[in-house]
Amino acid sequence: MLGNGRYGSGILRNRLYRGELVWRRTQKKSDSQRGNRLFVQPGDKHDQMIVHKPELAIITDQLFDAVQSILMDGQV
């Protein structure tokens, strides 16, 4: 539910709820030293593409921002 703050994952951090589609939020890398296993890491913020779709929003921006500030303060 809380997800990972670095990855922007989890129900409470899902920006789609406020009507934002985020592309390239994470990226998959392979590591030949680990036997070509794929691992996921946060994507570069400069490479992200955000598309605003207000018709997809199911909560207000104020509510989303309030939840994010609670998560940042570590109150959960």
N, C-alpha and C positions, 0 to 999 in steps of 0.2 A: 504494500500500500504506500509506504513512504518512498520506496525506490532509492536511487542513488543520486545525490546532488550533482556529482561530476558529470554523470551521463544524462541527467534530466529525465530519468525514468521514474516510473511509479505512478499510481493513480493521482496522488495529490500534486504531482509536478507536471502532469500532462497538459501541455499548452493548447491542445486541441479543444479542451473544455472551454477555453476562452475565445476560441475561433481562430487559432493560429496553427497552420500546418508548417512543421519544421522539417526541412530536408537536410540530409548530411549531418544529423545530430551525433551519430556515431559512425565509426568506420571499422571495417574488419581488416586485420593484418594476419599474415602467415609468418611463422617462425620456423625456419629450416632446422635450427638447433633443437627444437622440440618435436621434430618429426613432421613438419609442415602443418601443425595444428593451428587452427584459426583462433584468434582471440579478438575481442571487441574492446575498443578504446574510444574515449570521447573524440569527436571530430573537432577540427579547428573552427573556432567561432567565426573567423573571416570567410570560411567556405560555406557556412550555413546559408540556406535560402529559406526565408520565412514568407509564407503566403497568408494574407489576412482573409479569412472567410467568416464574416460575422454571422452568417446564416447557420454555421455549425456550432456556435457558442451555446452552451447549456447553463453557464453561470455568468455572473457579472464580472467585469474586470476588478471591481473593488473587492469582491469576495475572493477571487483568485489571488490578488495581491496581499490580502490579509493572511491567507493561508501560507503564502510564501514567506512572509515576514515571521510568522510563527515557526516555520521550519528552519529559517535562518538563525533564529534566536535559540534554537535547540529546546524549545518548550515541549516538544513531542517525544 
